[in-house]
Amino acid sequence: MKGRKNPYVKYLKQPFTIRLDRETVAYFKAMASETGIPYQSLINLYLRECAVSERKLRMKWAS
């Protein structure tokens, strides 16, 4: 029996570690409570929206 490619492979998520401050996590957890969507999914949705819209962070480092 020959295998076939998984048609959902492009939708799979890659696990990785990211360090966020407590206030950021608390914000997304509160939003998760309101919406019923897991906070990790909300963070992923927000970051994906930033990537799709090519949003750039505008900041200036103090010298």
mmCIF file of the N, C-alpha and C atoms, coordinates in Angstrom:
data_MODEL
# 
_entry.id   MODEL 
# 
loop_
_atom_site.group_PDB 
_atom_site.id 
_atom_site.type_symbol 
_atom_site.label_atom_id 
_atom_site.label_alt_id 
_atom_site.label_comp_id 
_atom_site.label_asym_id 
_atom_site.label_entity_id 
_atom_site.label_seq_id 
_atom_site.pdbx_PDB_ins_code 
_atom_site.Cartn_x 
_atom_site.Cartn_y 
_atom_site.Cartn_z 
_atom_site.occupancy 
_atom_site.B_iso_or_equiv 
_atom_site.pdbx_formal_charge 
_atom_site.auth_seq_id 
_atom_site.auth_comp_id 
_atom_site.auth_asym_id 
_atom_site.auth_atom_id 
_atom_site.pdbx_PDB_model_num 
ATOM 1   N N  . MET A 1 1  ? 0.847   -1.191 0.000  1.00 0.00 ? 1  MET A N  1 
ATOM 2   C CA . MET A 1 1  ? 0.000   0.000  0.000  1.00 0.00 ? 1  MET A CA 1 
ATOM 3   C C  . MET A 1 1  ? 0.889   1.250  0.000  1.00 0.00 ? 1  MET A C  1 
ATOM 4   N N  . LYS A 1 2  ? 0.682   2.088  -0.963 1.00 0.00 ? 2  LYS A N  1 
ATOM 5   C CA . LYS A 1 2  ? 1.445   3.330  -1.047 1.00 0.00 ? 2  LYS A CA 1 
ATOM 6   C C  . LYS A 1 2  ? 0.780   4.399  -0.198 1.00 0.00 ? 2  LYS A C  1 
ATOM 7   N N  . GLY A 1 3  ? 1.613   5.158  0.491  1.00 0.00 ? 3  GLY A N  1 
ATOM 8   C CA . GLY A 1 3  ? 1.094   6.272  1.261  1.00 0.00 ? 3  GLY A CA 1 
ATOM 9   C C  . GLY A 1 3  ? 0.870   7.475  0.370  1.00 0.00 ? 3  GLY A C  1 
ATOM 10  N N  . ARG A 1 4  ? 0.112   8.387  0.862  1.00 0.00 ? 4  ARG A N  1 
ATOM 11  C CA . ARG A 1 4  ? -0.088  9.634  0.119  1.00 0.00 ? 4  ARG A CA 1 
ATOM 12  C C  . ARG A 1 4  ? 0.204   10.804 1.049  1.00 0.00 ? 4  ARG A C  1 
ATOM 13  N N  . LYS A 1 5  ? 0.508   11.920 0.467  1.00 0.00 ? 5  LYS A N  1 
ATOM 14  C CA . LYS A 1 5  ? 0.845   13.102 1.249  1.00 0.00 ? 5  LYS A CA 1 
ATOM 15  C C  . LYS A 1 5  ? -0.364  13.570 2.046  1.00 0.00 ? 5  LYS A C  1 
ATOM 16  N N  . ASN A 1 6  ? -0.076  14.057 3.231  1.00 0.00 ? 6  ASN A N  1 
ATOM 17  C CA . ASN A 1 6  ? -1.114  14.615 4.087  1.00 0.00 ? 6  ASN A CA 1 
ATOM 18  C C  . ASN A 1 6  ? -1.581  15.942 3.481  1.00 0.00 ? 6  ASN A C  1 
ATOM 19  N N  . PRO A 1 7  ? -2.870  16.056 3.119  1.00 0.00 ? 7  PRO A N  1 
ATOM 20  C CA . PRO A 1 7  ? -3.346  17.311 2.508  1.00 0.00 ? 7  PRO A CA 1 
ATOM 21  C C  . PRO A 1 7  ? -3.403  18.480 3.497  1.00 0.00 ? 7  PRO A C  1 
ATOM 22  N N  . TYR A 1 8  ? -3.268  18.175 4.796  1.00 0.00 ? 8  TYR A N  1 
ATOM 23  C CA . TYR A 1 8  ? -3.365  19.222 5.810  1.00 0.00 ? 8  TYR A CA 1 
ATOM 24  C C  . TYR A 1 8  ? -2.008  19.648 6.344  1.00 0.00 ? 8  TYR A C  1 
ATOM 25  N N  . VAL A 1 9  ? -0.928  19.144 5.740  1.00 0.00 ? 9  VAL A N  1 
ATOM 26  C CA . VAL A 1 9  ? 0.407   19.432 6.250  1.00 0.00 ? 9  VAL A CA 1 
ATOM 27  C C  . VAL A 1 9  ? 0.690   20.938 6.289  1.00 0.00 ? 9  VAL A C  1 
ATOM 28  N N  . LYS A 1 10 ? 0.152   21.687 5.340  1.00 0.00 ? 10 LYS A N  1 
ATOM 29  C CA . LYS A 1 10 ? 0.414   23.132 5.338  1.00 0.00 ? 10 LYS A CA 1 
ATOM 30  C C  . LYS A 1 10 ? -0.303  23.843 6.487  1.00 0.00 ? 10 LYS A C  1 
ATOM 31  N N  . TYR A 1 11 ? -1.265  23.189 7.118  1.00 0.00 ? 11 TYR A N  1 
ATOM 32  C CA . TYR A 1 11 ? -1.998  23.785 8.228  1.00 0.00 ? 11 TYR A CA 1 
ATOM 33  C C  . TYR A 1 11 ? -1.426  23.390 9.589  1.00 0.00 ? 11 TYR A C  1 
ATOM 34  N N  . LEU A 1 12 ? -0.438  22.508 9.605  1.00 0.00 ? 12 LEU A N  1 
ATOM 35  C CA . LEU A 1 12 ? 0.150   22.067 10.862 1.00 0.00 ? 12 LEU A CA 1 
ATOM 36  C C  . LEU A 1 12 ? 0.928   23.207 11.502 1.00 0.00 ? 12 LEU A C  1 
ATOM 37  N N  . LYS A 1 13 ? 0.971   23.197 12.808 1.00 0.00 ? 13 LYS A N  1 
ATOM 38  C CA . LYS A 1 13 ? 1.685   24.233 13.538 1.00 0.00 ? 13 LYS A CA 1 
ATOM 39  C C  . LYS A 1 13 ? 3.013   23.677 14.031 1.00 0.00 ? 13 LYS A C  1 
ATOM 40  N N  . GLN A 1 14 ? 3.992   24.542 14.128 1.00 0.00 ? 14 GLN A N  1 
ATOM 41  C CA . GLN A 1 14 ? 5.312   24.152 14.583 1.00 0.00 ? 14 GLN A CA 1 
ATOM 42  C C  . GLN A 1 14 ? 5.464   24.571 16.038 1.00 0.00 ? 14 GLN A C  1 
ATOM 43  N N  . PRO A 1 15 ? 5.726   23.631 16.928 1.00 0.00 ? 15 PRO A N  1 
ATOM 44  C CA . PRO A 1 15 ? 5.914   24.004 18.330 1.00 0.00 ? 15 PRO A CA 1 
ATOM 45  C C  . PRO A 1 15 ? 7.273   24.683 18.539 1.00 0.00 ? 15 PRO A C  1 
ATOM 46  N N  . PHE A 1 16 ? 7.311   25.697 19.372 1.00 0.00 ? 16 PHE A N  1 
ATOM 47  C CA . PHE A 1 16 ? 8.555   26.345 19.745 1.00 0.00 ? 16 PHE A CA 1 
ATOM 48  C C  . PHE A 1 16 ? 8.337   27.090 21.046 1.00 0.00 ? 16 PHE A C  1 
ATOM 49  N N  . THR A 1 17 ? 9.409   27.486 21.681 1.00 0.00 ? 17 THR A N  1 
ATOM 50  C CA . THR A 1 17 ? 9.343   28.193 22.951 1.00 0.00 ? 17 THR A CA 1 
ATOM 51  C C  . THR A 1 17 ? 9.504   29.686 22.705 1.00 0.00 ? 17 THR A C  1 
ATOM 52  N N  . ILE A 1 18 ? 8.661   30.459 23.378 1.00 0.00 ? 18 ILE A N  1 
ATOM 53  C CA . ILE A 1 18 ? 8.746   31.919 23.281 1.00 0.00 ? 18 ILE A CA 1 
ATOM 54  C C  . ILE A 1 18 ? 8.555   32.474 24.691 1.00 0.00 ? 18 ILE A C  1 
ATOM 55  N N  . ARG A 1 19 ? 9.299   33.474 25.013 1.00 0.00 ? 19 ARG A N  1 
ATOM 56  C CA . ARG A 1 19 ? 9.219   34.073 26.341 1.00 0.00 ? 19 ARG A CA 1 
ATOM 57  C C  . ARG A 1 19 ? 8.451   35.393 26.242 1.00 0.00 ? 19 ARG A C  1 
ATOM 58  N N  . LEU A 1 20 ? 7.341   35.466 26.949 1.00 0.00 ? 20 LEU A N  1 
ATOM 59  C CA . LEU A 1 20 ? 6.490   36.658 26.959 1.00 0.00 ? 20 LEU A CA 1 
ATOM 60  C C  . LEU A 1 20 ? 6.387   37.177 28.379 1.00 0.00 ? 20 LEU A C  1 
ATOM 61  N N  . ASP A 1 21 ? 6.197   38.482 28.505 1.00 0.00 ? 21 ASP A N  1 
ATOM 62  C CA . ASP A 1 21 ? 6.042   39.016 29.855 1.00 0.00 ? 21 ASP A CA 1 
ATOM 63  C C  . ASP A 1 21 ? 4.658   38.652 30.405 1.00 0.00 ? 21 ASP A C  1 
ATOM 64  N N  . ARG A 1 22 ? 4.529   38.701 31.707 1.00 0.00 ? 22 ARG A N  1 
ATOM 65  C CA . ARG A 1 22 ? 3.298   38.270 32.372 1.00 0.00 ? 22 ARG A CA 1 
ATOM 66  C C  . ARG A 1 22 ? 2.080   39.083 31.960 1.00 0.00 ? 22 ARG A C  1 
ATOM 67  N N  . GLU A 1 23 ? 2.269   40.373 31.750 1.00 0.00 ? 23 GLU A N  1 
ATOM 68  C CA . GLU A 1 23 ? 1.152   41.231 31.371 1.00 0.00 ? 23 GLU A CA 1 
ATOM 69  C C  . GLU A 1 23 ? 0.584   40.836 30.006 1.00 0.00 ? 23 GLU A C  1 
ATOM 70  N N  . THR A 1 24 ? 1.469   40.465 29.087 1.00 0.00 ? 24 THR A N  1 
ATOM 71  C CA . THR A 1 24 ? 1.021   40.055 27.754 1.00 0.00 ? 24 THR A CA 1 
ATOM 72  C C  . THR A 1 24 ? 0.221   38.767 27.831 1.00 0.00 ? 24 THR A C  1 
ATOM 73  N N  . VAL A 1 25 ? 0.732   37.798 28.583 1.00 0.00 ? 25 VAL A N  1 
ATOM 74  C CA . VAL A 1 25 ? 0.027   36.528 28.740 1.00 0.00 ? 25 VAL A CA 1 
ATOM 75  C C  . VAL A 1 25 ? -1.316  36.755 29.432 1.00 0.00 ? 25 VAL A C  1 
ATOM 76  N N  . ALA A 1 26 ? -1.333  37.592 30.459 1.00 0.00 ? 26 ALA A N  1 
ATOM 77  C CA . ALA A 1 26 ? -2.577  37.882 31.175 1.00 0.00 ? 26 ALA A CA 1 
ATOM 78  C C  . ALA A 1 26 ? -3.607  38.525 30.247 1.00 0.00 ? 26 ALA A C  1 
ATOM 79  N N  . TYR A 1 27 ? -3.152  39.409 29.374 1.00 0.00 ? 27 TYR A N  1 
ATOM 80  C CA . TYR A 1 27 ? -4.047  40.063 28.419 1.00 0.00 ? 27 TYR A CA 1 
ATOM 81  C C  . TYR A 1 27 ? -4.719  39.032 27.515 1.00 0.00 ? 27 TYR A C  1 
ATOM 82  N N  . PHE A 1 28 ? -3.918  38.133 26.944 1.00 0.00 ? 28 PHE A N  1 
ATOM 83  C CA . PHE A 1 28 ? -4.478  37.134 26.032 1.00 0.00 ? 28 PHE A CA 1 
ATOM 84  C C  . PHE A 1 28 ? -5.319  36.099 26.777 1.00 0.00 ? 28 PHE A C  1 
ATOM 85  N N  . LYS A 1 29 ? -4.970  35.783 28.017 1.00 0.00 ? 29 LYS A N  1 
ATOM 86  C CA . LYS A 1 29 ? -5.788  34.847 28.800 1.00 0.00 ? 29 LYS A CA 1 
ATOM 87  C C  . LYS A 1 29 ? -7.144  35.472 29.124 1.00 0.00 ? 29 LYS A C  1 
ATOM 88  N N  . ALA A 1 30 ? -7.164  36.772 29.430 1.00 0.00 ? 30 ALA A N  1 
ATOM 89  C CA . ALA A 1 30 ? -8.434  37.462 29.687 1.00 0.00 ? 30 ALA A CA 1 
ATOM 90  C C  . ALA A 1 30 ? -9.289  37.490 28.429 1.00 0.00 ? 30 ALA A C  1 
ATOM 91  N N  . MET A 1 31 ? -8.655  37.755 27.286 1.00 0.00 ? 31 MET A N  1 
ATOM 92  C CA . MET A 1 31 ? -9.376  37.763 26.028 1.00 0.00 ? 31 MET A CA 1 
ATOM 93  C C  . MET A 1 31 ? -9.903  36.360 25.717 1.00 0.00 ? 31 MET A C  1 
ATOM 94  N N  . ALA A 1 32 ? -9.124  35.343 26.069 1.00 0.00 ? 32 ALA A N  1 
ATOM 95  C CA . ALA A 1 32 ? -9.536  33.956 25.852 1.00 0.00 ? 32 ALA A CA 1 
ATOM 96  C C  . ALA A 1 32 ? -10.777 33.629 26.682 1.00 0.00 ? 32 ALA A C  1 
ATOM 97  N N  . SER A 1 33 ? -10.837 34.136 27.889 1.00 0.00 ? 33 SER A N  1 
ATOM 98  C CA . SER A 1 33 ? -12.008 33.911 28.733 1.00 0.00 ? 33 SER A CA 1 
ATOM 99  C C  . SER A 1 33 ? -13.255 34.548 28.133 1.00 0.00 ? 33 SER A C  1 
ATOM 100 N N  . GLU A 1 34 ? -13.087 35.718 27.547 1.00 0.00 ? 34 GLU A N  1 
ATOM 101 C CA . GLU A 1 34 ? -14.219 36.423 26.940 1.00 0.00 ? 34 GLU A CA 1 
ATOM 102 C C  . GLU A 1 34 ? -14.706 35.746 25.661 1.00 0.00 ? 34 GLU A C  1 
ATOM 103 N N  . THR A 1 35 ? -13.761 35.242 24.864 1.00 0.00 ? 35 THR A N  1 
ATOM 104 C CA . THR A 1 35 ? -14.121 34.722 23.545 1.00 0.00 ? 35 THR A CA 1 
ATOM 105 C C  . THR A 1 35 ? -14.310 33.216 23.502 1.00 0.00 ? 35 THR A C  1 
ATOM 106 N N  . GLY A 1 36 ? -13.734 32.507 24.480 1.00 0.00 ? 36 GLY A N  1 
ATOM 107 C CA . GLY A 1 36 ? -13.810 31.047 24.463 1.00 0.00 ? 36 GLY A CA 1 
ATOM 108 C C  . GLY A 1 36 ? -12.791 30.406 23.531 1.00 0.00 ? 36 GLY A C  1 
ATOM 109 N N  . ILE A 1 37 ? -11.841 31.204 23.048 1.00 0.00 ? 37 ILE A N  1 
ATOM 110 C CA . ILE A 1 37 ? -10.775 30.711 22.173 1.00 0.00 ? 37 ILE A CA 1 
ATOM 111 C C  . ILE A 1 37 ? -9.519  30.574 23.032 1.00 0.00 ? 37 ILE A C  1 
ATOM 112 N N  . PRO A 1 38 ? -8.791  29.457 22.933 1.00 0.00 ? 38 PRO A N  1 
ATOM 113 C CA . PRO A 1 38 ? -7.571  29.309 23.731 1.00 0.00 ? 38 PRO A CA 1 
ATOM 114 C C  . PRO A 1 38 ? -6.590  30.465 23.498 1.00 0.00 ? 38 PRO A C  1 
ATOM 115 N N  . TYR A 1 39 ? -5.919  30.871 24.572 1.00 0.00 ? 39 TYR A N  1 
ATOM 116 C CA . TYR A 1 39 ? -5.054  32.050 24.452 1.00 0.00 ? 39 TYR A CA 1 
ATOM 117 C C  . TYR A 1 39 ? -3.903  31.827 23.479 1.00 0.00 ? 39 TYR A C  1 
ATOM 118 N N  . GLN A 1 40 ? -3.395  30.579 23.363 1.00 0.00 ? 40 GLN A N  1 
ATOM 119 C CA . GLN A 1 40 ? -2.335  30.323 22.398 1.00 0.00 ? 40 GLN A CA 1 
ATOM 120 C C  . GLN A 1 40 ? -2.837  30.558 20.969 1.00 0.00 ? 40 GLN A C  1 
ATOM 121 N N  . SER A 1 41 ? -4.079  30.194 20.722 1.00 0.00 ? 41 SER A N  1 
ATOM 122 C CA . SER A 1 41 ? -4.672  30.415 19.400 1.00 0.00 ? 41 SER A CA 1 
ATOM 123 C C  . SER A 1 41 ? -4.849  31.905 19.129 1.00 0.00 ? 41 SER A C  1 
ATOM 124 N N  . LEU A 1 42 ? -5.225  32.662 20.145 1.00 0.00 ? 42 LEU A N  1 
ATOM 125 C CA . LEU A 1 42 ? -5.376  34.112 19.966 1.00 0.00 ? 42 LEU A CA 1 
ATOM 126 C C  . LEU A 1 42 ? -4.042  34.763 19.639 1.00 0.00 ? 42 LEU A C  1 
ATOM 127 N N  . ILE A 1 43 ? -2.985  34.348 20.339 1.00 0.00 ? 43 ILE A N  1 
ATOM 128 C CA . ILE A 1 43 ? -1.656  34.890 20.054 1.00 0.00 ? 43 ILE A CA 1 
ATOM 129 C C  . ILE A 1 43 ? -1.254  34.540 18.630 1.00 0.00 ? 43 ILE A C  1 
ATOM 130 N N  . ASN A 1 44 ? -1.504  33.288 18.223 1.00 0.00 ? 44 ASN A N  1 
ATOM 131 C CA . ASN A 1 44 ? -1.174  32.859 16.862 1.00 0.00 ? 44 ASN A CA 1 
ATOM 132 C C  . ASN A 1 44 ? -1.965  33.670 15.838 1.00 0.00 ? 44 ASN A C  1 
ATOM 133 N N  . LEU A 1 45 ? -3.253  33.879 16.075 1.00 0.00 ? 45 LEU A N  1 
ATOM 134 C CA . LEU A 1 45 ? -4.076  34.648 15.140 1.00 0.00 ? 45 LEU A CA 1 
ATOM 135 C C  . LEU A 1 45 ? -3.569  36.079 15.004 1.00 0.00 ? 45 LEU A C  1 
ATOM 136 N N  . TYR A 1 46 ? -3.199  36.690 16.133 1.00 0.00 ? 46 TYR A N  1 
ATOM 137 C CA . TYR A 1 46 ? -2.699  38.058 16.100 1.00 0.00 ? 46 TYR A CA 1 
ATOM 138 C C  . TYR A 1 46 ? -1.385  38.137 15.326 1.00 0.00 ? 46 TYR A C  1 
ATOM 139 N N  . LEU A 1 47 ? -0.461  37.213 15.612 1.00 0.00 ? 47 LEU A N  1 
ATOM 140 C CA . LEU A 1 47 ? 0.822   37.229 14.921 1.00 0.00 ? 47 LEU A CA 1 
ATOM 141 C C  . LEU A 1 47 ? 0.659   36.936 13.430 1.00 0.00 ? 47 LEU A C  1 
ATOM 142 N N  . ARG A 1 48 ? -0.263  36.034 13.093 1.00 0.00 ? 48 ARG A N  1 
ATOM 143 C CA . ARG A 1 48 ? -0.509  35.744 11.680 1.00 0.00 ? 48 ARG A CA 1 
ATOM 144 C C  . ARG A 1 48 ? -1.059  36.975 10.973 1.00 0.00 ? 48 ARG A C  1 
ATOM 145 N N  . GLU A 1 49 ? -1.980  37.686 11.629 1.00 0.00 ? 49 GLU A N  1 
ATOM 146 C CA . GLU A 1 49 ? -2.533  38.913 11.034 1.00 0.00 ? 49 GLU A CA 1 
ATOM 147 C C  . GLU A 1 49 ? -1.433  39.939 10.788 1.00 0.00 ? 49 GLU A C  1 
ATOM 148 N N  . CYS A 1 50 ? -0.508  40.057 11.736 1.00 0.00 ? 50 CYS A N  1 
ATOM 149 C CA . CYS A 1 50 ? 0.618   40.983 11.563 1.00 0.00 ? 50 CYS A CA 1 
ATOM 150 C C  . CYS A 1 50 ? 1.477   40.567 10.371 1.00 0.00 ? 50 CYS A C  1 
ATOM 151 N N  . ALA A 1 51 ? 1.732   39.262 10.240 1.00 0.00 ? 51 ALA A N  1 
ATOM 152 C CA . ALA A 1 51 ? 2.571   38.770 9.145  1.00 0.00 ? 51 ALA A CA 1 
ATOM 153 C C  . ALA A 1 51 ? 1.883   38.955 7.796  1.00 0.00 ? 51 ALA A C  1 
ATOM 154 N N  . VAL A 1 52 ? 0.596   38.635 7.717  1.00 0.00 ? 52 VAL A N  1 
ATOM 155 C CA . VAL A 1 52 ? -0.136  38.746 6.459  1.00 0.00 ? 52 VAL A CA 1 
ATOM 156 C C  . VAL A 1 52 ? -0.223  40.196 6.004  1.00 0.00 ? 52 VAL A C  1 
ATOM 157 N N  . SER A 1 53 ? -0.458  41.093 6.947  1.00 0.00 ? 53 SER A N  1 
ATOM 158 C CA . SER A 1 53 ? -0.568  42.514 6.591  1.00 0.00 ? 53 SER A CA 1 
ATOM 159 C C  . SER A 1 53 ? 0.799   43.195 6.535  1.00 0.00 ? 53 SER A C  1 
ATOM 160 N N  . GLU A 1 54 ? 1.860   42.411 6.771  1.00 0.00 ? 54 GLU A N  1 
ATOM 161 C CA . GLU A 1 54 ? 3.234   42.923 6.757  1.00 0.00 ? 54 GLU A CA 1 
ATOM 162 C C  . GLU A 1 54 ? 3.397   44.129 7.677  1.00 0.00 ? 54 GLU A C  1 
ATOM 163 N N  . ARG A 1 55 ? 2.770   44.036 8.828  1.00 0.00 ? 55 ARG A N  1 
ATOM 164 C CA . ARG A 1 55 ? 2.864   45.111 9.816  1.00 0.00 ? 55 ARG A CA 1 
ATOM 165 C C  . ARG A 1 55 ? 4.293   45.190 10.340 1.00 0.00 ? 55 ARG A C  1 
ATOM 166 N N  . LYS A 1 56 ? 4.817   46.382 10.380 1.00 0.00 ? 56 LYS A N  1 
ATOM 167 C CA . LYS A 1 56 ? 6.171   46.614 10.883 1.00 0.00 ? 56 LYS A CA 1 
ATOM 168 C C  . LYS A 1 56 ? 6.096   47.329 12.220 1.00 0.00 ? 56 LYS A C  1 
ATOM 169 N N  . LEU A 1 57 ? 6.917   46.907 13.146 1.00 0.00 ? 57 LEU A N  1 
ATOM 170 C CA . LEU A 1 57 ? 6.991   47.549 14.447 1.00 0.00 ? 57 LEU A CA 1 
ATOM 171 C C  . LEU A 1 57 ? 7.812   48.806 14.309 1.00 0.00 ? 57 LEU A C  1 
ATOM 172 N N  . ARG A 1 58 ? 7.249   49.929 14.702 1.00 0.00 ? 58 ARG A N  1 
ATOM 173 C CA . ARG A 1 58 ? 7.962   51.194 14.636 1.00 0.00 ? 58 ARG A CA 1 
ATOM 174 C C  . ARG A 1 58 ? 8.450   51.551 16.017 1.00 0.00 ? 58 ARG A C  1 
ATOM 175 N N  . MET A 1 59 ? 9.721   51.452 16.203 1.00 0.00 ? 59 MET A N  1 
ATOM 176 C CA . MET A 1 59 ? 10.295  51.815 17.492 1.00 0.00 ? 59 MET A CA 1 
ATOM 177 C C  . MET A 1 59 ? 11.675  52.416 17.293 1.00 0.00 ? 59 MET A C  1 
ATOM 178 N N  . LYS A 1 60 ? 12.069  53.219 18.244 1.00 0.00 ? 60 LYS A N  1 
ATOM 179 C CA . LYS A 1 60 ? 13.350  53.866 18.156 1.00 0.00 ? 60 LYS A CA 1 
ATOM 180 C C  . LYS A 1 60 ? 14.098  53.560 19.442 1.00 0.00 ? 60 LYS A C  1 
ATOM 181 N N  . TRP A 1 61 ? 15.286  52.979 19.295 1.00 0.00 ? 61 TRP A N  1 
ATOM 182 C CA . TRP A 1 61 ? 16.103  52.651 20.444 1.00 0.00 ? 61 TRP A CA 1 
ATOM 183 C C  . TRP A 1 61 ? 16.805  53.897 20.944 1.00 0.00 ? 61 TRP A C  1 
ATOM 184 N N  . ALA A 1 62 ? 16.809  54.058 22.264 1.00 0.00 ? 62 ALA A N  1 
ATOM 185 C CA . ALA A 1 62 ? 17.512  55.189 22.859 1.00 0.00 ? 62 ALA A CA 1 
ATOM 186 C C  . ALA A 1 62 ? 19.011  54.966 22.703 1.00 0.00 ? 62 ALA A C  1 
ATOM 187 N N  . SER A 1 63 ? 19.710  56.031 22.350 1.00 0.00 ? 63 SER A N  1 
ATOM 188 C CA . SER A 1 63 ? 21.162  55.868 22.182 1.00 0.00 ? 63 SER A CA 1 
ATOM 189 C C  . SER A 1 63 ? 21.932  56.650 23.215 1.00 0.00 ? 63 SER A C  1 
# 
